Amino acid sequence: MYSFFFNTYARVLFDSGSTHSFISASFVCALGLETRPLGYSLSIETAFSSRGTNLVCRACSLHIDDLEFEVDLIVLAMSSYVVILCMD
């Protein structure tokens, strides 16, 4: 699904199995988003690889239809999606 994110359309995956929400490191760089230390190191394992991260983009605004959400997004090197949102 494509959603409006930081005044641009982004490919977003809604993942009911994810425990955190993520943003692509390349998207963070392209948009010049501010990152902050996560406060701990996090190891992410997928079917294809394992990656580590310790950065987060806090209070990001995401628009889906007429709804606006504020989410913290952990920065992760990934190429398939720009944003992965956990479904609580």
Secondary structure as GFF3:
##gff-version 3
##sequence-region A 1 88
A	DSSP	beta_strand	2	5	.	.	.	ID=ss1
A	DSSP	beta_strand	8	15	.	.	.	ID=ss2
A	DSSP	beta_strand	22	24	.	.	.	ID=ss3
A	DSSP	alpha_helix	25	31	.	.	.	ID=ss4
A	DSSP	beta_strand	36	45	.	.	.	ID=ss5
A	DSSP	beta_strand	50	64	.	.	.	ID=ss6
A	DSSP	beta_strand	67	76	.	.	.	ID=ss7
A	DSSP	beta_strand	83	86	.	.	.	ID=ss8
###
